[in-house]
Amino acid sequence: MVRLRLDLAYDGTEFSGWARQPGRRTVQGEIEEALARVLRLGEPPALTVAGRTDAGVHARGQVAHLDVEEEALAAVEGNARSRGRGQTEGAAGGAAGEAGEEGPRERLGERLSALRRRLAGVLPQDVRIHRVTAAPEGFDARFSALSRRYAYRVCDAPGGVDPLRRREVVWYARPLDLDRLNAAAARLLGEHDFAAFCKKREGATTIRELQRLDWVREGGQDGLLVATVVADAFCHSMVRALVGSLLAVGEGRLGVEWPGQVLARAVRDSGVHVAPAHGLCLEEVRYPGAEELALRAALTRRVRVLGAETVPPRAEY
């Protein structure tokens, strides 16, 4: 059995989110079906993902893993390898025997390259697998992650969003003040209970460490603002709820201190509106070095309690 790491991207516009759902088109469903077809598996393999994105949310730096028997990887080679070897033998004569000798690592690398190529031909154009690699021991796409980085893109130009970017940029009809956005965002940094900005899930903690949240006006793009949001993990709808609260401050409707006050109450506030999904994109997932992967996964499986060190297992994204 070998664990494979997939680095992938997708346009979330036509998907009902990442997670497989009966009767709905999802990113997980498309990839698992493609893997089953290419690897000739009886049942689709189970993918574990770093961040379960909602319907309409995009990803440029998503990471997933799956476990597969090494024998199944032989199915992706098809006739290409034998044709290539035959040509080498015809050209090199007796030297072909030496050229055809491969170690296990080289053979696995060849099969993974072939798997990526085959997936490119089978998957729809709104999903791409950029890399397929053998994961190091202890790697878990979900639990080994150190942080996730999202970007939220919004345009406040009076004339609206560039039509070529309408699927990834939200139009905001009122002008936004960059200084107000950043002043309010700074009050949210650090480890807190983000219950006020999360949809509660049974058995899941809402304590997170928000490591970065800031806004910039992107140079050369009329009216385009980009928020960068980094945390060790996010609970359901957290990024879009944070963005929605900051946009209300940016337009001047609410005070700079308001999002921080909502955070401190740790109770969902009716004034917090979740920003539209299509402005959000998962840009990057960071992992520790190979020697720290298993330890990181073990630590992540614990539910955090503010001020406590020893706690029971948890689930988070």
SETI-609720 format. One record per residue (C-alpha): residue in one letter; residue number from 1; z, y negated, x. Coordinates in steps of 0.02 Angstrom, whole numbers, always signed. Last residue first. Layout:
% SETI-609720
+------+------+--------+--------+--------+
| resn | resi |     c3 |     c2 |     c1 |
+------+------+--------+--------+--------+
|    A |  NUM |      Z |      Y |      X |
...
+------+------+--------+--------+--------+
***
This chain:
% SETI-609720
+------+------+--------+--------+--------+
| resn | resi |     c3 |     c2 |     c1 |
+------+------+--------+--------+--------+
|    Y |  317 |   +422 |  -1092 |   -511 |
|    E |  316 |   +594 |  -1020 |   -547 |
|    A |  315 |   +687 |   -860 |   -592 |
|    R |  314 |   +870 |   -838 |   -551 |
|    P |  313 |   +994 |   -717 |   -474 |
|    P |  312 |  +1183 |   -751 |   -474 |
|    V |  311 |  +1275 |   -887 |   -375 |
|    T |  310 |  +1367 |   -914 |   -212 |
|    E |  309 |  +1357 |  -1092 |   -144 |
|    A |  308 |  +1420 |  -1205 |   -282 |
|    G |  307 |  +1416 |  -1396 |   -288 |
|    L |  306 |  +1280 |  -1404 |   -420 |
|    V |  305 |  +1248 |  -1227 |   -482 |
|    R |  304 |  +1093 |  -1145 |   -414 |
|    V |  303 |  +1033 |   -980 |   -482 |
|    R |  302 |   +993 |   -859 |   -343 |
|    R |  301 |   +825 |   -775 |   -318 |
|    T |  300 |   +773 |   -919 |   -205 |
|    L |  299 |   +896 |   -865 |    -72 |
|    A |  298 |   +827 |   -688 |    -65 |
|    A |  297 |   +648 |   -752 |    -56 |
|    R |  296 |   +693 |   -870 |    +86 |
|    L |  295 |   +774 |   -728 |   +182 |
|    A |  294 |   +619 |   -619 |   +161 |
|    L |  293 |   +501 |   -756 |   +219 |
|    E |  292 |   +601 |   -813 |   +372 |
|    E |  291 |   +515 |   -712 |   +510 |
|    A |  290 |   +343 |   -752 |   +440 |
|    G |  289 |   +369 |   -939 |   +456 |
|    P |  288 |   +419 |  -1036 |   +302 |
|    Y |  287 |   +304 |  -1066 |   +152 |
|    R |  286 |   +226 |  -1222 |    +76 |
|    V |  285 |   +126 |  -1227 |    -87 |
|    E |  284 |     -7 |  -1362 |   -101 |
|    E |  283 |   -110 |  -1468 |   -221 |
|    L |  282 |    -56 |  -1415 |   -395 |
|    C |  281 |   -153 |  -1537 |   -505 |
|    L |  280 |    -99 |  -1645 |   -651 |
|    G |  279 |   -205 |  -1774 |   -743 |
|    H |  278 |   -272 |  -1641 |   -862 |
|    A |  277 |   -102 |  -1603 |   -937 |
|    P |  276 |    -68 |  -1765 |  -1029 |
|    A |  275 |   +101 |  -1847 |   -993 |
|    V |  274 |   +257 |  -1778 |  -1078 |
|    H |  273 |   +348 |  -1914 |  -1172 |
|    V |  272 |   +530 |  -1951 |  -1133 |
|    G |  271 |   +596 |  -2072 |  -1264 |
|    S |  270 |   +663 |  -1930 |  -1370 |
|    D |  269 |   +786 |  -1893 |  -1229 |
|    R |  268 |   +821 |  -1715 |  -1172 |
|    V |  267 |  +1000 |  -1704 |  -1109 |
|    A |  266 |  +1052 |  -1710 |   -927 |
|    R |  265 |  +1139 |  -1879 |   -957 |
|    A |  264 |  +1113 |  -1926 |   -774 |
|    L |  263 |   +925 |  -1895 |   -785 |
|    V |  262 |   +909 |  -2011 |   -935 |
|    Q |  261 |   +999 |  -2148 |   -838 |
|    G |  260 |   +884 |  -2122 |   -689 |
|    P |  259 |   +731 |  -2135 |   -802 |
|    W |  258 |   +799 |  -2300 |   -876 |
|    E |  257 |   +841 |  -2397 |   -716 |
|    V |  256 |   +669 |  -2477 |   -698 |
|    G |  255 |   +680 |  -2541 |   -876 |
|    L |  254 |   +567 |  -2485 |  -1018 |
|    R |  253 |   +407 |  -2558 |  -1093 |
|    G |  252 |   +354 |  -2637 |   -929 |
|    E |  251 |   +191 |  -2541 |   -906 |
|    G |  250 |   +262 |  -2453 |   -754 |
|    V |  249 |   +423 |  -2409 |   -843 |
|    A |  248 |   +334 |  -2315 |   -982 |
|    L |  247 |   +225 |  -2234 |   -848 |
|    L |  246 |   +383 |  -2175 |   -760 |
|    S |  245 |   +445 |  -2077 |   -911 |
|    G |  244 |   +277 |  -1990 |   -932 |
|    V |  243 |   +269 |  -1946 |   -748 |
|    L |  242 |   +440 |  -1864 |   -754 |
|    A |  241 |   +392 |  -1768 |   -912 |
|    R |  240 |   +227 |  -1714 |   -832 |
|    V |  239 |   +316 |  -1648 |   -678 |
|    M |  238 |   +452 |  -1557 |   -776 |
|    S |  237 |   +341 |  -1468 |   -903 |
|    H |  236 |   +430 |  -1301 |   -871 |
|    C |  235 |   +545 |  -1304 |   -721 |
|    F |  234 |   +488 |  -1355 |   -548 |
|    A |  233 |   +525 |  -1282 |   -378 |
|    D |  232 |   +574 |  -1339 |   -202 |
|    A |  231 |   +509 |  -1508 |   -254 |
|    V |  230 |   +362 |  -1623 |   -213 |
|    V |  229 |   +277 |  -1750 |   -328 |
|    T |  228 |   +138 |  -1864 |   -267 |
|    A |  227 |    +85 |  -1993 |   -397 |
|    V |  226 |    -93 |  -2059 |   -386 |
|    L |  225 |   -154 |  -2223 |   -458 |
|    L |  224 |   -338 |  -2261 |   -489 |
|    G |  223 |   -382 |  -2435 |   -556 |
|    D |  222 |   -542 |  -2454 |   -458 |
|    Q |  221 |   -552 |  -2319 |   -325 |
|    G |  220 |   -587 |  -2388 |   -151 |
|    G |  219 |   -410 |  -2356 |    -91 |
|    E |  218 |   -300 |  -2249 |   -202 |
|    R |  217 |   -161 |  -2352 |   -278 |
|    V |  216 |     -3 |  -2263 |   -225 |
|    W |  215 |   +145 |  -2184 |   -315 |
|    D |  214 |   +299 |  -2093 |   -255 |
|    L |  213 |   +404 |  -1940 |   -293 |
|    R |  212 |   +466 |  -1833 |   -148 |
|    Q |  211 |   +601 |  -1703 |   -120 |
|    L |  210 |   +656 |  -1669 |   -299 |
|    E |  209 |   +785 |  -1532 |   -277 |
|    R |  208 |   +801 |  -1433 |   -438 |
|    I |  207 |   +936 |  -1382 |   -561 |
|    T |  206 |   +858 |  -1331 |   -728 |
|    T |  205 |   +918 |  -1152 |   -717 |
|    A |  204 |   +828 |  -1011 |   -807 |
|    G |  203 |   +914 |   -878 |   -916 |
|    E |  202 |   +826 |   -931 |  -1076 |
|    R |  201 |   +701 |  -1069 |  -1045 |
|    K |  200 |   +735 |  -1253 |  -1081 |
|    K |  199 |   +587 |  -1371 |  -1080 |
|    C |  198 |   +624 |  -1488 |   -937 |
|    F |  197 |   +644 |  -1675 |   -908 |
|    A |  196 |   +820 |  -1703 |   -975 |
|    A |  195 |   +873 |  -1535 |   -902 |
|    F |  194 |   +835 |  -1601 |   -727 |
|    D |  193 |  +1005 |  -1552 |   -656 |
|    H |  192 |  +1001 |  -1640 |   -490 |
|    E |  191 |   +958 |  -1617 |   -307 |
|    G |  190 |   +878 |  -1772 |   -232 |
|    L |  189 |   +756 |  -1905 |   -290 |
|    L |  188 |   +760 |  -1978 |   -467 |
|    R |  187 |   +812 |  -2156 |   -426 |
|    A |  186 |   +665 |  -2175 |   -307 |
|    A |  185 |   +543 |  -2148 |   -451 |
|    A |  184 |   +605 |  -2302 |   -544 |
|    A |  183 |   +573 |  -2415 |   -394 |
|    N |  182 |   +407 |  -2329 |   -362 |
|    L |  181 |   +338 |  -2358 |   -537 |
|    R |  180 |   +405 |  -2536 |   -542 |
|    D |  179 |   +320 |  -2578 |   -377 |
|    L |  178 |   +154 |  -2504 |   -436 |
|    D |  177 |   +147 |  -2606 |   -597 |
|    L |  176 |    +35 |  -2522 |   -725 |
|    P |  175 |    -92 |  -2608 |   -836 |
|    R |  174 |   -105 |  -2538 |  -1014 |
|    A |  173 |   -235 |  -2417 |  -1082 |
|    Y |  172 |   -190 |  -2273 |   -969 |
|    W |  171 |   -339 |  -2160 |   -934 |
|    V |  170 |   -295 |  -1989 |   -866 |
|    V |  169 |   -391 |  -1922 |   -716 |
|    E |  168 |   -442 |  -1741 |   -686 |
|    R |  167 |   -568 |  -1701 |   -822 |
|    R |  166 |   -631 |  -1881 |   -835 |
|    R |  165 |   -682 |  -1884 |   -653 |
|    L |  164 |   -871 |  -1899 |   -674 |
|    P |  163 |   -842 |  -2017 |   -820 |
|    D |  162 |   -753 |  -2141 |   -705 |
|    V |  161 |   -599 |  -2180 |   -808 |
|    G |  160 |   -579 |  -2329 |   -925 |
|    G |  159 |   -653 |  -2504 |   -937 |
|    P |  158 |   -484 |  -2590 |   -925 |
|    A |  157 |   -441 |  -2495 |   -765 |
|    D |  156 |   -271 |  -2410 |   -785 |
|    C |  155 |   -319 |  -2243 |   -708 |
|    V |  154 |   -201 |  -2096 |   -689 |
|    R |  153 |   -193 |  -1953 |   -565 |
|    Y |  152 |    -44 |  -1837 |   -546 |
|    A |  151 |    -28 |  -1742 |   -383 |
|    Y |  150 |    +80 |  -1588 |   -360 |
|    R |  149 |   +165 |  -1517 |   -206 |
|    R |  148 |   +264 |  -1356 |   -216 |
|    S |  147 |   +405 |  -1315 |    -97 |
|    L |  146 |   +486 |  -1183 |    +13 |
|    A |  145 |   +395 |  -1036 |    -65 |
|    S |  144 |   +460 |   -860 |    -31 |
|    F |  143 |   +506 |   -828 |   -214 |
|    R |  142 |   +337 |   -853 |   -295 |
|    A |  141 |   +204 |   -797 |   -173 |
|    D |  140 |   +320 |   -662 |   -104 |
|    F |  139 |   +303 |   -622 |    +81 |
|    G |  138 |   +432 |   -504 |   +157 |
|    E |  137 |   +311 |   -423 |   +279 |
|    P |  136 |   +160 |   -532 |   +316 |
|    A |  135 |    +24 |   -548 |   +183 |
|    A |  134 |   -146 |   -471 |   +219 |
|    T |  133 |   -270 |   -610 |   +186 |
|    V |  132 |   -391 |   -664 |    +49 |
|    R |  131 |   -448 |   -845 |    +60 |
|    H |  130 |   -543 |   -971 |    -47 |
|    I |  129 |   -534 |   -879 |   -214 |
|    R |  128 |   -625 |   -990 |   -338 |
|    V |  127 |   -603 |  -1014 |   -526 |
|    D |  126 |   -705 |  -1136 |   -632 |
|    Q |  125 |   -869 |  -1052 |   -581 |
|    P |  124 |   -827 |   -888 |   -666 |
|    L |  123 |   -773 |   -742 |   -555 |
|    V |  122 |   -892 |   -599 |   -513 |
|    G |  121 |   -998 |   -667 |   -370 |
|    A |  120 |   -856 |   -756 |   -281 |
|    L |  119 |   -749 |   -601 |   -306 |
|    R |  118 |   -875 |   -498 |   -209 |
|    R |  117 |   -872 |   -620 |    -63 |
|    R |  116 |   -682 |   -623 |    -58 |
|    L |  115 |   -675 |   -433 |    -63 |
|    A |  114 |   -801 |   -420 |    +79 |
|    S |  113 |   -693 |   -531 |   +188 |
|    L |  112 |   -543 |   -423 |   +141 |
|    R |  111 |   -638 |   -265 |   +189 |
|    E |  110 |   -688 |   -332 |   +359 |
|    G |  109 |   -510 |   -387 |   +395 |
|    L |  108 |   -445 |   -214 |   +347 |
|    R |  107 |   -569 |   -129 |   +463 |
|    E |  106 |   -524 |   -246 |   +606 |
|    R |  105 |   -339 |   -213 |   +582 |
|    P |  104 |   -361 |    -24 |   +569 |
|    G |  103 |   -462 |    -15 |   +731 |
|    E |  102 |   -649 |     -3 |   +732 |
|    E |  101 |   -777 |   +105 |   +825 |
|    G |  100 |   -953 |    +67 |   +765 |
|    A |   99 |   -999 |    -35 |   +919 |
|    E |   98 |   -954 |   +111 |  +1034 |
|    G |   97 |  -1063 |   +232 |   +938 |
|    A |   96 |  -1200 |   +103 |   +926 |
|    A |   95 |  -1220 |    +99 |  +1115 |
|    G |   94 |  -1331 |   +253 |  +1106 |
|    G |   93 |  -1470 |   +156 |  +1022 |
|    A |   92 |  -1438 |    -30 |  +1013 |
|    A |   91 |  -1570 |    -87 |   +891 |
|    G |   90 |  -1577 |    +62 |   +774 |
|    E |   89 |  -1390 |    +89 |   +785 |
|    T |   88 |  -1355 |    -93 |   +743 |
|    Q |   87 |  -1474 |    -85 |   +594 |
|    G |   86 |  -1385 |    +70 |   +531 |
|    R |   85 |  -1215 |    -12 |   +551 |
|    G |   84 |  -1270 |   -161 |   +446 |
|    R |   83 |  -1339 |    -46 |   +312 |
|    S |   82 |  -1177 |    +56 |   +311 |
|    R |   81 |  -1073 |   -101 |   +294 |
|    A |   80 |  -1176 |   -174 |   +155 |
|    N |   79 |  -1182 |    -13 |    +54 |
|    G |   78 |  -1023 |    -43 |    -42 |
|    E |   77 |   -884 |   -125 |    +59 |
|    V |   76 |   -783 |   -175 |    -94 |
|    A |   75 |   -736 |     +3 |   -140 |
|    A |   74 |   -647 |    +30 |    +26 |
|    L |   73 |   -513 |    -90 |    -35 |
|    A |   72 |   -453 |    +41 |   -158 |
|    E |   71 |   -406 |   +156 |    -14 |
|    E |   70 |   -285 |    +25 |    +51 |
|    E |   69 |   -185 |    +39 |   -110 |
|    V |   68 |   -153 |   -131 |   -188 |
|    D |   67 |     -7 |   -251 |   -204 |
|    L |   66 |    -42 |   -425 |   -270 |
|    H |   65 |     -7 |   -603 |   -215 |
|    A |   64 |    -39 |   -778 |   -278 |
|    V |   63 |    -57 |   -952 |   -204 |
|    Q |   62 |   -123 |  -1112 |   -286 |
|    G |   61 |   -188 |  -1254 |   -177 |
|    R |   60 |   -320 |  -1345 |   -280 |
|    A |   59 |   -245 |  -1314 |   -450 |
|    H |   58 |   -281 |  -1391 |   -620 |
|    V |   57 |   -175 |  -1413 |   -776 |
|    G |   56 |   -265 |  -1396 |   -944 |
|    A |   55 |   -149 |  -1263 |  -1014 |
|    D |   54 |    +10 |  -1250 |   -912 |
|    T |   53 |    +25 |  -1199 |   -729 |
|    R |   52 |   +128 |  -1050 |   -673 |
|    G |   51 |   +167 |  -1094 |   -492 |
|    A |   50 |   +179 |   -977 |   -343 |
|    V |   49 |    +92 |   -831 |   -429 |
|    T |   48 |   +125 |   -644 |   -442 |
|    L |   47 |    -30 |   -547 |   -493 |
|    A |   46 |    -24 |   -376 |   -577 |
|    P |   45 |   -175 |   -264 |   -547 |
|    P |   44 |   -298 |   -236 |   -691 |
|    E |   43 |   -299 |    -54 |   -748 |
|    G |   42 |   -417 |    +87 |   -702 |
|    L |   41 |   -461 |     +5 |   -537 |
|    R |   40 |   -637 |     -8 |   -471 |
|    L |   39 |   -588 |   -134 |   -335 |
|    V |   38 |   -722 |   -259 |   -391 |
|    R |   37 |   -692 |   -230 |   -577 |
|    A |   36 |   -503 |   -227 |   -570 |
|    L |   35 |   -503 |   -381 |   -460 |
|    A |   34 |   -615 |   -475 |   -583 |
|    E |   33 |   -502 |   -427 |   -729 |
|    E |   32 |   -349 |   -486 |   -633 |
|    I |   31 |   -434 |   -650 |   -588 |
|    E |   30 |   -491 |   -690 |   -765 |
|    G |   29 |   -324 |   -643 |   -844 |
|    Q |   28 |   -222 |   -743 |   -720 |
|    V |   27 |   -329 |   -897 |   -750 |
|    T |   26 |   -312 |   -882 |   -939 |
|    R |   25 |   -434 |   -862 |  -1084 |
|    R |   24 |   -337 |   -817 |  -1240 |
|    G |   23 |   -335 |   -664 |  -1354 |
|    P |   22 |   -175 |   -594 |  -1282 |
|    Q |   21 |    -98 |   -711 |  -1153 |
|    R |   20 |   -105 |   -696 |   -962 |
|    A |   19 |    -12 |   -836 |   -876 |
|    W |   18 |   -108 |   -976 |   -789 |
|    G |   17 |   -138 |  -1098 |   -930 |
|    S |   16 |   -242 |  -1085 |  -1089 |
|    F |   15 |   -397 |  -1116 |   -983 |
|    E |   14 |   -551 |  -1222 |  -1015 |
|    T |   13 |   -491 |  -1379 |   -926 |
|    G |   12 |   -391 |  -1292 |   -789 |
|    D |   11 |   -518 |  -1316 |   -651 |
|    Y |   10 |   -465 |  -1186 |   -526 |
|    A |    9 |   -413 |  -1157 |   -346 |
|    L |    8 |   -360 |  -1008 |   -243 |
|    D |    7 |   -268 |   -940 |    -92 |
|    L |    6 |   -241 |   -753 |   -120 |
|    R |    5 |   -112 |   -657 |    -19 |
|    L |    4 |   -131 |   -468 |    -16 |
|    R |    3 |    +10 |   -342 |     -4 |
|    V |    2 |    -46 |   -173 |    +64 |
|    M |    1 |     +0 |     +0 |     +0 |
+------+------+--------+--------+--------+
***
